[in-house]
């Protein structure tokens, strides 16, 4: 494979997803980011979904949180029951998944403070989550 060039991106993020002339970036809280989602392109930068500074901070996704679905782009946050839809200029809830008694409550999720606690939590298999 031959390198054909390089580009400096406007936003530091874990994932970048191109939609037309714009890109969506998922920061996943890297470098103490204030926003989970940032869009950028020829018309500037927009910020969506502020990061809750109380959430568990060690979780790093190893997959892309974006998926193309028709004309929309779908996004979900880890351990959240909402799937969001991006249409140029806005992120909106598309639907909520009802995990019933196996849902992860905010109280349960936010009490995790260390990576080993997260590993134990994931290995319990008592919960369903996105």
C-alpha positions in Angstrom: 0.0 0.0 0.0 1.3 3.4 -1.0 0.7 6.5 1.1 -0.9 9.2 -0.9 -0.9 12.1 1.6 -1.8 13.2 5.0 -4.3 15.6 6.6 -4.5 17.3 9.9 -8.0 16.9 11.4 -9.8 19.8 13.0 -10.8 17.7 16.0 -9.0 15.2 18.2 -11.3 12.2 18.7 -11.4 8.5 19.0 -13.6 8.1 15.8 -14.3 10.2 12.8 -17.2 9.5 10.4 -17.7 11.4 7.2 -21.1 12.5 6.1 -21.1 14.4 2.9 -18.7 17.3 3.3 -18.9 17.2 7.1 -17.4 14.8 9.6 -18.8 13.6 12.9 -16.2 13.0 15.7 -16.7 10.9 18.9 -14.3 12.1 21.5 -15.2 9.4 24.1 -13.9 11.9 26.8 -10.3 11.8 25.5 -8.1 14.5 27.0 -10.8 15.7 29.3 -13.1 16.6 26.4 -16.3 18.6 27.3 -18.4 17.2 24.5 -19.0 13.6 23.3 -19.9 14.5 19.7 -18.4 17.2 17.5 -19.3 17.8 13.9 -16.9 19.8 11.7 -16.6 20.8 8.1 -16.5 23.7 5.7 -19.1 25.6 7.8 -17.2 25.3 11.1 -17.5 23.2 14.3 -20.6 22.2 16.3 -20.8 20.5 19.7 -23.4 17.9 20.8 -24.0 15.8 23.9 -22.0 17.3 26.7 -20.0 14.7 28.7 -21.2 14.0 32.2 -18.0 14.4 34.3 -19.4 12.0 36.9 -19.6 9.1 34.4 -17.1 6.2 34.5 -14.0 7.6 32.7 -11.9 4.6 31.9 -14.2 3.0 29.3 -12.6 3.1 25.8 -14.7 1.7 23.0 -13.0 -0.5 20.5 -15.6 -0.2 17.8 -17.1 2.6 15.8 -20.2 4.1 17.5 -21.7 5.4 14.1 -23.7 3.5 11.5 -25.2 4.7 8.3 -28.9 3.9 8.0 -30.6 5.3 4.9 -30.1 9.1 4.9 -29.4 9.1 8.6 -26.4 8.3 10.8 -27.1 6.4 14.0 -25.1 6.8 17.2 -25.3 5.1 20.6 -23.4 5.8 23.8 -22.1 2.9 25.8 -24.5 1.8 28.7 -27.2 4.2 27.5 -30.6 3.0 26.3 -31.0 5.6 23.6 -30.1 5.3 19.9 -29.6 8.8 18.4 -30.1 9.9 14.8 -28.0 12.5 13.1 -29.4 14.5 10.3 -27.4 17.4 9.0 -27.3 19.9 11.9 -28.8 17.9 14.8 -28.6 14.8 16.9 -32.0 13.6 18.1 -33.2 10.5 20.1 -34.5 8.0 17.5 -35.7 5.3 20.0 -35.1 3.9 23.5 -34.4 0.3 24.1 -36.3 -1.2 27.0 -34.0 -3.6 28.8 -36.6 -4.1 31.6 -35.2 -5.6 34.8 -31.8 -6.2 33.1 -31.2 -2.5 32.4 -28.1 -0.8 33.8 -29.3 1.9 36.2 -27.3 5.2 36.3 -26.7 4.5 40.0 -25.1 1.1 39.2 -23.0 2.5 36.3 -21.8 5.6 38.1 -20.6 3.7 41.1 -17.8 2.1 39.0 -14.6 3.9 39.7 -11.8 1.7 38.5 -11.0 -0.4 35.5 -11.1 -3.7 37.4 -14.6 -2.8 38.7 -15.7 -2.3 35.1 -14.2 -5.7 34.1 -16.1 -7.3 37.0 -19.3 -5.5 35.9 -19.0 -6.6 32.3 -18.3 -10.2 33.3 -21.3 -10.4 35.6 -23.6 -10.8 32.6 -26.6 -9.7 34.8 -27.3 -6.7 32.6 -28.2 -5.9 29.0 -26.8 -2.7 27.4 -25.9 -1.0 24.1 
